[in-house]
């Protein structure tokens, strides 16, 4: 085990000097006449002077558009309601389709599991976006109209998104593993006029037809005026009232794309909460805030540059797809992948990274943990010389996950554990390429993000667990929720706990050196004996055991208190016995406290999770308390909930 006080990694001094973050910091020092010796000083300046900071992000990250007159923000203390760049006119697609990149260089590379390979140059991407935009306009799509994609992570998905955005229309998407009701729960609320679909998709080497589901969806979306089917994996015999991609574009000549410039806060994309407590919330994000925030994260925090090759394992049902597409604005190449990350073997994503010279590799903490448990060591089997950054998100990366990256993948790599969410389509805390990486910690709070940790009374604390909050306005604050005309639902979701303060719902700790440790969702924290415990504290111990593949922990109301229940998925062929239960409890007691030790440890075959692979503690808690789980369509495997129902062990 690594010494938690010693950093696992530190960028060499010459590379620190060459980092974009260093150039940005030095530019601020020169232009503002201030001394900012390190990241923490720059972060504090960005919080104290938000208008000047975001103005400089606009310039440094080369946003294309009209800045306009007036201040960058009218009142950064008003949240929600601060107005950013009130006179600006821009279009996110215009910056993502930069005209100053090598037109013959790769813009998109695509792998569909092990069987499909495609690539598009920047010139080809711009031409295709132009044709699709023309086709959408011909279909009557204009500013404010909604266009939806029910698609795998294909090049056509990126093209359709950029074409939609270029017109000032609003994009929304779901991945094809969503069931019919899950799609209707989302798209039915926003009433799209055009829907892009696919005939089928690949997963685990098998073709899964989409045509039957698409037919049901189309029949129940009366707002649709056009359905466009993209050929990919082959569909079933069902017929769909759709026009093919080629026919949709028939007669249209490629040309330089045109962009309808819109106000900074014009709607760009609608995303959805993934909870299981009701219909998904439709979260509306704007052009300017999304663009500025994502460029800041790619350029300054990820050190992404023109010609870099950026990968993130994601689907169109997760906000990380939108974040990945934002990397086009740096002049980078996107490496798209669709399918199982374990087919035909657990090395497929490393095969891809090696073949394409990946410089930024993004994935989930769960996938890294699965790699560790399989004993895979890419540093021994793959040439990853180009790789500079590995990013992890989706759930807290355990300290052992940090060890695995540096011991089994690459010793000289910037491991950036990042965290934010669909709510802001970006991050609250993430990596800094010029600072050390410490075991189990997210490195820094994001520049321009006034992140703090509040205790129960709303007092900021350091070195203690509490609520993750943001105390000042930021550009990627959502515009609101769809169909929430007075904003009451939006305010209740984020600003009810501490008025005027964004409360994100994460249970975290700010370390004295400025790092963040995430302990889980605050609404899923355990409370035995009145002591709040983050679920990630237990996961970090349990999942170090080789017998345990995965776990979920919840609190059960019991005899006027709360008792901790731990459910485990074991390695194939293993059965939970008294000896293993004792080992699990002993590991937790030794490394946490007696209060963390579960009252019961029970075996299950699977754990329910959302489409974006997040485990759903609240749904399991509802099941064991006999409450109805609403919006099961948000789950990738709702049948897994059955294992938690009516278990005799839970009544004694």
BAGULUM-95388 format. One record per residue (C-alpha): x, y, z. Coordinates in steps of 0.5 Angstrom, whole numbers, padded with zeros to 4 digits, always signed. Layout:
<recs>
XYZ/...
</recs>
This chain:
<recs>
+0000+0000+0000/+0002+0007-0002/+0004+0012+0004/-0002+0017+0003/+0002+0023+0005/+0007+0022-0001/+0004+0024-0008/+0003+0018-0013/+0005+0022-0018/+0008+0029-0020/+0009+0032-0027/+0016+0034-0029/+0018+0041-0028/+0019+0042-0035/+0012+0039-0037/+0009+0044-0031/+0012+0050-0035/+0009+0048-0042/+0002+0046-0039/-0003+0050-0041/-0005+0052-0034/+0001+0055-0033/+0001+0059-0039/-0006+0061-0037/-0004+0063-0030/+0002+0067-0032/-0003+0071-0037/-0007+0073-0031/-0001+0075-0027/+0001+0080-0033/-0005+0082-0035/-0008+0083-0028/-0002+0085-0024/-0002+0080-0019/+0002+0075-0016/-0001+0068-0017/+0005+0063-0015/+0001+0056-0015/-0006+0053-0017/-0009+0055-0010/-0008+0062-0011/-0011+0062-0018/-0017+0058-0016/-0018+0064-0010/-0017+0069-0015/-0022+0066-0020/-0027+0066-0014/-0026+0073-0012/-0026+0076-0019/-0031+0071-0023/-0032+0076-0029/-0025+0077-0030/-0023+0070-0030/-0029+0068-0035/-0027+0073-0039/-0020+0070-0040/-0023+0063-0041/-0027+0066-0047/-0020+0069-0050/-0015+0064-0048/-0020+0058-0050/-0021+0061-0057/-0029+0062-0056/-0031+0064-0063/-0037+0069-0063/-0039+0076-0061/-0037+0078-0053/-0041+0084-0053/-0040+0090-0048/-0042+0090-0041/-0039+0085-0035/-0038+0078-0036/-0043+0077-0030/-0048+0082-0027/-0048+0079-0020/-0044+0073-0018/-0048+0073-0011/-0055+0072-0014/-0056+0064-0015/-0060+0062-0018/-0061+0068-0023/-0054+0071-0025/-0054+0073-0032/-0047+0072-0036/-0045+0075-0042/-0051+0079-0043/-0049+0082-0050/-0046+0076-0053/-0048+0072-0059/-0045+0065-0060/-0046+0058-0062/-0043+0052-0059/-0042+0048-0066/-0038+0054-0069/-0033+0053-0064/-0033+0046-0064/-0032+0046-0071/-0026+0050-0071/-0024+0052-0078/-0017+0053-0076/-0015+0046-0075/-0012+0041-0080/-0018+0039-0085/-0015+0033-0087/-0013+0030-0079/-0018+0026-0076/-0024+0029-0072/-0027+0022-0071/-0025+0015-0070/-0030+0010-0069/-0030+0003-0066/-0036-0001-0065/-0033-0007-0061/-0028-0011-0065/-0032-0011-0072/-0033-0004-0074/-0028+0001-0076/-0029+0008-0079/-0026+0015-0079/-0028+0022-0081/-0023+0028-0082/-0025+0035-0080/-0026+0037-0087/-0031+0031-0088/-0034+0032-0081/-0036+0040-0083/-0039+0037-0089/-0043+0032-0086/-0046+0037-0081/-0047+0042-0086/-0051+0037-0090/-0055+0035-0084/-0057+0042-0082/-0059+0043-0089/-0064+0037-0088/-0066+0039-0081/-0068+0046-0084/-0071+0043-0090/-0076+0039-0085/-0078+0045-0081/-0073+0045-0075/-0071+0052-0073/-0068+0055-0066/-0072+0053-0060/-0074+0046-0063/-0072+0040-0060/-0069+0034-0064/-0067+0028-0061/-0063+0022-0062/-0064+0015-0060/-0057+0012-0062/-0051+0009-0060/-0044+0013-0060/-0043+0013-0067/-0040+0019-0071/-0047+0020-0074/-0049+0022-0067/-0044+0027-0066/-0046+0030-0073/-0053+0030-0071/-0052+0034-0065/-0047+0039-0068/-0052+0040-0074/-0058+0041-0069/-0054+0046-0065/-0052+0050-0071/-0059+0052-0072/-0060+0054-0065/-0065+0048-0064/-0064+0044-0058/-0061+0037-0057/-0063+0031-0053/-0061+0024-0053/-0062+0017-0050/-0058+0010-0051/-0061+0005-0055/-0061+0000-0049/-0066+0004-0046/-0073+0001-0046/-0079+0004-0049/-0082+0007-0043/-0075+0010-0041/-0075+0014-0047/-0082+0016-0047/-0081+0019-0040/-0076+0023-0043/-0077+0025-0050/-0085+0025-0048/-0084+0031-0044/-0080+0035-0049/-0084+0034-0055/-0078+0033-0061/-0080+0034-0068/-0074+0030-0071/-0072+0023-0068/-0065+0020-0070/-0065+0013-0069/-0061+0006-0071/-0063+0000-0074/-0059-0004-0068/-0053-0004-0064/-0048-0009-0062/-0046-0011-0055/-0042-0017-0053/-0042-0019-0060/-0049-0020-0061/-0054-0015-0065/-0059-0012-0062/-0065-0010-0066/-0068-0003-0064/-0074-0003-0070/-0079-0006-0065/-0078-0001-0060/-0077+0005-0064/-0084+0003-0067/-0087+0003-0060/-0084+0010-0059/-0086+0013-0065/-0093+0011-0064/-0093+0015-0058/-0089+0021-0060/-0094+0025-0063/-0090+0031-0064/-0085+0028-0069/-0085+0030-0076/-0079+0026-0078/-0076+0020-0076/-0069+0018-0079/-0066+0011-0079/-0058+0010-0079/-0056+0004-0081/-0051+0000-0077/-0052-0007-0074/-0058-0009-0078/-0065-0009-0075/-0070-0014-0075/-0076-0015-0079/-0080-0010-0076/-0082-0004-0080/-0081+0003-0078/-0084+0009-0081/-0078+0012-0082/-0073+0015-0088/-0066+0013-0088/-0060+0017-0087/-0058+0017-0094/-0065+0019-0096/-0066+0025-0091/-0060+0028-0094/-0061+0027-0101/-0060+0032-0106/-0056+0036-0101/-0049+0039-0103/-0044+0039-0097/-0041+0046-0096/-0038+0050-0090/-0043+0050-0085/-0047+0056-0082/-0048+0058-0075/-0054+0061-0072/-0051+0065-0067/-0056+0066-0061/-0055+0069-0054/-0051+0066-0048/-0056+0063-0045/-0060+0060-0051/-0062+0053-0049/-0057+0048-0052/-0059+0041-0049/-0064+0038-0045/-0061+0032-0040/-0065+0028-0035/-0064+0026-0028/-0063+0019-0027/-0066+0018-0020/-0072+0012-0019/-0076+0017-0015/-0081+0019-0020/-0081+0022-0028/-0074+0024-0030/-0073+0032-0029/-0071+0035-0036/-0065+0039-0034/-0064+0045-0039/-0057+0047-0041/-0055+0053-0045/-0050+0055-0050/-0045+0059-0047/-0044+0056-0040/-0043+0049-0043/-0038+0051-0048/-0034+0056-0043/-0034+0051-0037/-0032+0045-0042/-0027+0048-0045/-0024+0051-0039/-0024+0043-0036/-0021+0040-0043/-0016+0046-0044/-0014+0048-0037/-0015+0042-0033/-0014+0036-0038/-0008+0040-0042/-0012+0038-0048/-0009+0041-0054/-0010+0041-0062/-0008+0034-0065/-0009+0030-0058/-0013+0024-0058/-0019+0024-0053/-0023+0018-0051/-0028+0017-0046/-0032+0010-0045/-0039+0013-0045/-0046+0012-0048/-0051+0018-0050/-0055+0017-0044/-0049+0020-0040/-0047+0027-0039/-0040+0025-0041/-0042+0024-0048/-0043+0031-0048/-0037+0033-0045/-0033+0028-0049/-0036+0032-0056/-0034+0039-0052/-0026+0036-0053/-0027+0038-0061/-0027+0045-0059/-0019+0044-0057/-0018+0042-0064/-0017+0034-0061/-0019+0028-0065/-0025+0024-0061/-0024+0017-0060/-0031+0014-0060/-0033+0007-0058/-0039+0003-0057/-0041-0004-0054/-0038-0008-0049/-0032-0006-0046/-0030-0013-0044/-0032-0016-0051/-0028-0020-0054/-0024-0019-0048/-0022-0014-0042/-0017-0011-0046/-0021-0008-0052/-0020-0001-0050/-0013-0002-0049/-0012-0005-0056/-0016+0002-0058/-0012+0006-0054/-0005+0003-0057/-0008+0003-0064/-0010+0010-0064/-0005+0013-0060/-0010+0016-0054/-0007+0021-0050/-0013+0022-0046/-0017+0016-0043/-0023+0017-0039/-0027+0011-0036/-0031+0009-0030/-0028+0008-0023/-0032+0001-0023/-0029-0001-0030/-0022+0001-0027/-0024-0004-0021/-0026-0009-0025/-0019-0009-0029/-0016-0009-0022/-0020-0015-0020/-0018-0019-0027/-0011-0018-0025/-0010-0014-0032/-0003-0010-0033/-0004-0006-0039/+0003-0003-0038/+0006-0010-0039/+0002-0012-0045/+0001-0005-0049/+0005+0001-0051/+0002+0007-0048/+0007+0012-0049/+0002+0017-0052/-0002+0017-0046/-0002+0023-0041/-0008+0023-0037/-0013+0018-0035/-0019+0020-0032/-0024+0017-0028/-0032+0019-0026/-0038+0016-0024/-0037+0014-0017/-0031+0015-0012/-0025+0012-0014/-0022+0008-0009/-0015+0009-0006/-0014+0002-0009/-0016+0004-0016/-0011+0010-0015/-0005+0004-0014/-0008+0000-0019/-0007+0006-0025/+0000+0007-0023/+0002+0000-0021/-0001-0004-0027/-0003+0001-0032/+0003+0007-0033/+0007+0010-0028/+0008+0017-0031/+0001+0019-0032/-0004+0024-0029/-0009+0021-0026/-0015+0025-0026/-0021+0023-0021/-0027+0028-0023/-0034+0029-0020/-0039+0034-0022/-0046+0031-0026/-0051+0032-0031/-0054+0038-0027/-0048+0042-0029/-0046+0038-0035/-0039+0039-0032/-0035+0038-0026/-0034+0041-0019/-0028+0038-0018/-0023+0035-0022/-0015+0034-0024/-0010+0039-0024/-0004+0037-0029/+0001+0042-0025/+0000+0039-0018/+0001+0032-0015/-0004+0026-0014/-0005+0024-0008/-0008+0017-0006/-0016+0017-0006/-0017+0024-0007/-0019+0029-0012/-0014+0034-0013/-0017+0040-0014/-0024+0044-0014/-0025+0047-0021/-0023+0054-0023/-0028+0059-0022/-0032+0054-0018/-0033+0057-0011/-0034+0050-0008/-0034+0049+0000/-0036+0044+0005/-0042+0045+0010/-0043+0042+0016/-0051+0041+0018/-0051+0048+0021/-0049+0051+0014/-0042+0053+0017/-0036+0051+0012/-0031+0046+0015/-0024+0043+0013/-0022+0036+0015/-0029+0034+0016/-0035+0031+0012/-0040+0035+0010/-0045+0037+0004/-0041+0039-0002/-0044+0046-0004/-0042+0052-0009/-0043+0059-0006/-0043+0063-0012/-0046+0063-0019/-0042+0059-0025/-0044+0060-0032/-0046+0052-0033/-0051+0053-0028/-0057+0050-0031/-0062+0055-0035/-0068+0051-0031/-0072+0045-0032/-0077+0044-0038/-0084+0045-0036/-0082+0049-0030/-0085+0056-0031/-0084+0059-0024/-0078+0055-0023/-0080+0052-0016/-0078+0045-0018/-0071+0048-0020/-0070+0052-0014/-0073+0046-0009/-0068+0041-0012/-0061+0045-0011/-0063+0051-0007/-0068+0049-0001/-0063+0046+0004/-0058+0053+0004/-0062+0059+0001/-0058+0062-0005/-0053+0056-0005/-0052+0050-0009/-0053+0044-0005/-0050+0038-0010/-0052+0032-0006/-0045+0029-0005/-0042+0027+0002/-0035+0030+0002/-0029+0032+0005/-0024+0038+0004/-0017+0036+0006/-0012+0041+0008/-0008+0041+0002/-0015+0043-0002/-0016+0036-0005/-0023+0033-0004/-0025+0026-0002/-0032+0023-0004/-0036+0019+0001/-0042+0018-0003/-0049+0021-0004/-0051+0025+0002/-0058+0023+0001/-0056+0015+0001/-0051+0017+0007/-0052+0012+0013/-0054+0014+0020/-0053+0009+0025/-0054+0012+0032/-0054+0019+0029/-0047+0018+0026/-0047+0020+0019/-0043+0015+0015/-0041+0015+0007/-0043+0009+0003/-0036+0010+0000/-0032+0009+0006/-0035+0002+0007/-0035+0000-0001/-0027+0002-0001/-0026-0004+0005/-0031-0009+0002/-0028-0009-0005/-0021-0010-0004/-0023-0017-0002/-0022-0021-0008/-0028-0025-0007/-0032-0019-0007/-0034-0017-0014/-0039-0011-0012/-0043-0009-0006/-0049-0004-0004/-0050-0002+0003/-0056+0001+0005/-0059+0003+0012/-0065+0000+0014/-0070+0003+0019/-0070-0002+0025/-0072-0001+0033/-0072+0006+0033/-0065+0007+0030/-0062+0005+0023/-0058-0002+0022/-0053-0002+0016/-0054-0008+0011/-0049-0010+0006/-0051-0014+0000/-0045-0017-0004/-0044-0020-0011/-0038-0025-0010/-0034-0028-0016/-0037-0034-0020/-0037-0040-0016/-0037-0037-0009/-0042-0038-0004/-0042-0033+0002/-0041-0037+0009/-0039-0035+0016/-0032-0035+0015/-0033-0030+0009/-0038-0026+0013/-0033-0025+0019/-0027-0023+0014/-0032-0018+0011/-0034-0015+0018/-0027-0015+0020/-0024-0011+0014/-0029-0006+0016/-0028-0006+0023/-0020-0005+0022/-0020+0000+0017/-0026+0004+0019/-0030+0004+0026/-0035-0001+0029/-0041+0004+0027/-0039+0002+0020/-0040-0006+0021/-0046-0008+0018/-0051-0012+0022/-0052-0017+0016/-0048-0019+0010/-0052-0022+0005/-0051-0025-0002/-0054-0023-0009/-0053-0024-0016/-0053-0017-0019/-0054-0010-0016/-0059-0005-0020/-0056+0000-0023/-0058+0006-0028/-0056+0006-0035/-0050+0010-0034/-0048+0005-0029/-0049+0008-0022/-0051+0003-0017/-0058+0006-0014/-0058+0005-0006/-0064+0009-0006/-0068+0004-0010/-0066-0002-0006/-0067+0002+0001/-0074+0003-0002/-0075-0004-0004/-0073-0007+0003/-0078-0002+0006/-0084-0004+0002/-0084+0002-0002/-0086+0003-0009/-0080+0004-0014/-0082+0009-0019/-0079+0010-0026/-0076+0003-0026/-0074+0005-0033/-0068+0009-0031/-0065+0002-0029/-0061-0002-0034/-0063-0008-0030/-0069-0007-0026/-0070-0015-0025/-0064-0014-0020/-0069-0011-0015/-0073-0017-0014/-0067-0020-0010/-0068-0015-0005/-0075-0016-0004/-0079-0020+0002/-0072-0023+0004/-0073-0027+0011/-0066-0025+0014/-0069-0017+0014/-0075-0018+0019/-0070-0021+0024/
</recs>
